[in-house]
Amino acid sequence: MERRVIVEMNNQPLVSVPVITYNSSKFVLETLESIKAQTYQNIELIISDDCSTDNTVELCRKWVEENKERFVRTQIITSETNTGVSANLNRAEAACQGEWVKGIAGDDLLKANCITDCVEFACQNNSKCLFGKIEAFGENREYANYITETFAKRNDEMLSMTLNNLYDFILDGNTPPAPAFFYNRKFFIDNQITNDVRIPMIEDLPKWLNILKKGIQFDFLDSVIVEYRLGGISTGETWHKPELFLNQRKMYFYYQLDDKYNKDKYSTIESLISFEYDIYKQSYSIYQDLLAFRNSHAYRFSTFLLTPFKYIKSIFSK
């Protein structure tokens, strides 16, 4: 009680930091230390693990026990089955009690001033959700610099877009930097914004699309607030799995066709996705990863054949 009274006197709203883990033992302690090192004080820590097969949970329990006095509240959530990142993030966010939420994967790092910068910007600009900037890092420094610059340019580009243009831009895979997302929890609850469990491997793009569909605008903080690890959970082995392609195409069709399609919508979507996936599987042994495949003739040909479906939404909207 004494700690909470002191924090309230400092006039800091409570910020929840949900940490999403799955076989994160190699990096998760670095992530937790970066949260502990925040200049902002009024923080609750939520760790949600998606049935790790390594010792991630044990490491987190030990660390939390040793550092729990740093936080207003701590909670560790576990799952008996692996459900995917979307469902895992839903569990973590449902446990949050803060006014604001700053999520992070169990391999990325928060800059020391991350939460302070986000809260100050949000309060000054009456923001409900915002993106800061990321600084990518990894063994390939040249590629890390490229990722950092790409996301920075993308943020700047999205600043001047209308909601409709931004929706189409993101639907085509041009995501803002998910690790640098910050939002008002009550506002999201009131607007029923969650992560789409139909797309278990991609939690970020569907969320941005759901936000935009409700007419909610993004704000952009011109500050690096997160260090984004290349070769970690989100950019390591998962990136090379063909299932990621299935998730991407499901997202495209679910959100392009929207809810105005006929009752056979989902079976139709699954058939279209299977068509593309068959092409992908045949090419996978050659290309080995999603980036290379997206530049292949096979992918471009399948996308060309399915281009007319981009206009189904507008047809059924009339």
N, C-alpha and C positions, 0 to 999 in steps of 0.2 A: 504493500500500500504506500509506503514512504516513497519508493521509487516513482510510482505513478504520479504522486502529488508533485514531486520535483519536476517531472517531465511536463506536466500540465502548466506549471508556473512558467516554464520556458516557452509556452504557447506553440508547441509542436504537435500537429495532428499525428495520430498513430499511423504508421506505414507498415503494411504487411509485406514480407518478402518470402513468397513461396519458391522453394528450390525443388526442381524436378530432377529426379535421379533414376538411372537404370544402368547398372554395372558401371558406376561412376567412381569406383574406389581410387582410380589413378589420380583424379584431379579434384574430387569433391572437397577435400580439406582446404585446398587453395581457395575454392569458391566461398566456403564458410568463413575463412579468415578475411576475405575481402568484404564480406558483410559486417563482420565484427569491427572492421577498421573504418566504418562509415563515420564521417563527421557528424552526421545526424544521429540523434540519440533515441528517439521514441520509435522503436522498431520491434515488431514481433516476427519470429522466425518459424516458418512452416516448411517441413521437408516431407515430400511425398515420393515414395519409392515404388516403382512399377515391377515388383517381383524380381529384384536383382538376383543373379546367381553367384555373385562374388560377395565380398564382405562390406559392401557399401553401407548397409544399415548398421552394422556393428560399429564401423568407423564414425558414422553420424551420431549414434547414441552416445558414444564415449566423448566425442567433441562437445555435444550439447550439454552433457552433464558437467563438463569442465568449464563451460562458458555461458551457462544459462543466466547468470547474473547480469550479463551484458544486455539482455533482451527483456522486454516487458512480459512476453509470453513465448513459449516454444511448444512445438508439437511435431511429432514424427508420425506419418501415416504410411502404412504398408498395405500391399495387396497380395492376395493368395495366388493370383494369376496375372500374367502380363496382358495388359489391356490396350497398350499403345499410349502415345504421348498426349493425345487429345483428352482421353478419359482421365489420365493421371493428372493433367493440369486442372481438369474440372474438380477432382477431389481436393487438390491443394487450394484452389481458389474458393471452394465452398467452405473451407476451414478458416479462411481469413476473417479477421474482425476489424481490420484497420480502415481508416477513411480512404486511404490510398493503397494501391498495390503495385509493387515492383517485382515481377517474376524474373527468374533466372535459371538457366540450365545448370546442372551440377558439374559443369566443366568450364563455364565462363567466369569472368571476374567483374565485379563492380568497381568502378573508379571510386576513390575515397569520398569524393564530393557528389557522387551520383544522386543520392536521395535528396540531399540539400538543394542541389540545382533543380531537380524535378519539382519539388514542393514549392520552391520560390517561384519558378516559372509558371506553374499551374495556378497558383494563387494570384499572381500578378496579371495573368491573361485569362482568368476564368475558364481554364481548360478543363475538359472532362477526360480527355485522353491525348497523349502526346508521344512523339518519338524523339529521342535524342540521337546522337551519332555513336557509331561504334569504331573501335580500333582493332582490326584483325591482327592476330599474331599466330605464328607457327614456324615450322622448320623452313618452309619456303618463304623467305622474306619478300621476294618480288611479288609472289602471288598474294601474300597478305596485304601488301600495299595496294595492289589492284582492287582487292575486295573492299578495303577501307575507302578508297577513292570512289568506287562504283556506288556504294551505299550513300556516301556523302552527296554525290551528284544527283542520285535518285531522290533523296530528301528534298534537295533544292528544286528539282523538277516538279515534284508533287505539290509543292507550296502553291503554285499558280493554277492547279487543275480544279475543274468543277467536280462535284460528287460523281456525276455520271462518267466523266472521262477517267477519273481516278479508279472507279469500279472496274472499268474495262482494262485499264492499265495493270491493275493488280491481278485481275482474272487471267491475264496473259502471262502471269508468273513474275511480274516485277514487284516483288514484295519490299515493303519498307523494312528496316532492320528490327526484326522481332526481339532480339535481346535488349533493345533500347526502348521498349514499350513501357508506359506508365499510365495508370488510369485510376479514376474515381470509382470505388467499389459500389457505393449506393446507386450511382448513375447507371452502372452496368446491370445491377440487379433489377432496377426499375424498368430497364429496357430489355430484360431477359436475354442478355448476351452471354453465351457460353461457347465452349469449343465443340466442334461438330464431331461426334463420336463415329459417324458414318465414315469418316476419313481419319483413321487412327494414327497415321504416321505424319500427318500435316496438320498442326494445330493453329498455325499463324495465319495463312492466307484466308481460310474460311472465316476466321474471326474478323479480319479486316473487312471482308465482304459483308458480313452480317452487320457490322457497325455502319458501313456506308449505306446499306439498304434501309436503315432506320433514319437516314438523313443526318447522321452525326459526323461532324467534320474532325479531321485530325489537326493537331497543332505540332509544330516542329521546333525543337529546342536546338539551337546552334551551339552544342557543346558535346564533347565526347564523354559519355557516361559509362560505357561498358567496353571491356576488352573481350573480344569474340575469338574463341580458340578454334583454329582450323585443325582438323584431324581429331576433334573430340567426338562427343556423342552424335551431335547433329550433322557433322560433316565428315565423319569417318566411315565405318562399314555400312551404315544405313544408306549413304549416298550411292552405294554400288549395288543395292538390292533392287531387283526388278519390281518388287512390290511397291516401291516408291513411285514408279511410273503409274501403276494402277491407281494409287491414291491421288496423284496429280490429275489424272484424267477424270476420275470420279468427281473431284472438286470442280473441274471445268464444266462438266455436263450438269451436275446438280445446280450450280449457281448460274449457268447460262440459261438453262431451261426454266429455272425458278419453279414456283408453285402453281403456275398457270397451265401447265401441261396436263394431258389427259391422265386417266386413272392407271394407264399402262406405263406411266413415265419411267418408273424404276427398272422394269424389265427391258424397256427400250434402251435406257442408258447403259445397263449392264451389257447388252448386246453390242452396242457401239464401242464400249470400252474393251470388250473381249476381242473385237476386230483389231483394234490398235495393238492390244497386248500380244496377240499372235504375231504381228509383225515385229514387235519389240523382242519377243523371245527368240525369234529366228535371227535377229541381229545382235542379240546380247553377247554371244560368244565372241563377236568381232569387236564391239565397241566397249564393253565392260563397265561403262558408267553412264549416268544419265546425261551429263554435259556433252560427252562425245556423241551419244545417240541423238540428242536434240539437233546436232549439226549434220546428221547423216541424211542421205537421200531417202532412206526408208521412212524416217520420221516426217520429213517434209512432204513426202507423197501422201502419207496417211492423213496428215493435217490438211492438205489440199483437198482430199476427198471429203473430209468432214466439215469443211468450211461453211457449207450451206446451213448447218445446224446452228451456227452462231446467230442466225436471224430468226430462229424459231421463237425465241422469247418475244421479240417485237410483234411477230405474227399473232401469237396467242394472247398478246396484251390488248389487241384491238377489239 
